[in-house]
Amino acid sequence: MPYITEAPASLVTLDPLLDPIVNTGDIGVLNQFGTSQESTGPLTSKPNAGQIDVADPGETVTFPTASGDIEAEYVGAVTLANLDATVLALITVQLNPIEGHVLQAGDGTTYFVTDQPLDQGNLTVKVQIPLLGIDADLTLTELLNIDLGILEINLSGIVTDLLNTAILTATPSDGDLAVQCFTSGTLIDTPDGPVAVEALRIGDLVVTCDNGPQPIRWIGSVTLSAAQLALAPHLRPIRICRGALGPDMPSADLVVSPQHRILVRSRIAVRMFGTEEILVAAKQLLQLDGVEVARDLDEVEYVHFMCDQHECVISNGAVTESLYAGPVALRTLRPAELAELKQLMPQIFEDGHEAEPARVLTPGRKSRKLVQRHLDNGQHLVS
């Protein structure tokens, strides 16, 4: 049976755009976790109301324990690990990755669901002490009880440092769970000329391809550090170099999140999708010359904005999208962002509401096939 362990809300930053990060400060992780409780029966989830093997993000999961049922929203699969090993002159120690799942209750309490209790008797580390001939996986309890002889090593301090640098990394899924974002510095066309996306404010007008100038109703942003990008390479932005889509398209290098959709306009699109213009995720364009993962960026600020409806806007001279308020995108927003959106745009949360995309949204496999057909025929994606 799995185990559930409570952690204070302040311990974990749950950000669907990023990876959940354990904020331990100077206090060891184990000092802040509650006592692990074993489940007393099968887990269930709503709306299925049946025994589950895997829940979907956003579903309410019921975890039965001897002290009562715990109900919380499923956030996703995670791995507890260290970014770097603790390497000293006489010893190398690294926390072995722990696979599990994160749940978050309505009051902000975070829970970790794992196969083993999160305690010193079950957390294991890779330990190498060449002078003692030790190269093994040990529990933290075993590590603290190693007979070091004459070696002067502060094992307690090493364990504390190890746990203080523990990081939770979200497991990438096959779903498109990342919000569509521009990076800071991207120029968005407005009636007054191009404006850097990070300088836009709610109420500002942006030029749209279908409905003229439209006001921005909501803006969100998030910054990914070098460490977070290293742990979650699937969130690194995509760079579309000048002219990669067609002559002077874009007019300057365009850097966006992997899921941000770019407009394709061609006869090949008509043959494949029955319409001349479609929207394709940036990460599906990597077959093209001049489209690459922007690995040279140490830090990225992602900015996304929403209009009254899904719109095609102009960014660095290329046609892209505003934030599409579909159910997948909304699930990835942070609680504070969702609360703000519910105040500003309550209609998108009404039962039966279906966001209307500005263009046909193409799935991944067909998008890659579309790009390959353009390459085979020597055609630009925007013509």
Secondary structure by P-SEA (a helix, b strand, c coil): cbbbbbbcccccccccccccccccccccccccccbbbbbcbbbbbcccccccccccccbbbbbbcccbbbbbbbcbbbbbbbccccccccbbbbbccccbbbbbccccbbbbbccccccccccccccccccccccccccaaaaaaccccccccaaaaaaaaaaaabbbbbcccccccccccccccbbbbccccccccccccccbbbbbcccccccccccccccccaaaaaaccccbbbbbccccccccccccbbbbcccbbbbbbcaaaaaaccccccccccccccccccccccccccbbbbbbbbcccbbbbbccccccccccccaaaaaaccaaaaaaaaaaccccccccbbbbbccccccaaaaaaaaaaaaaacccccc
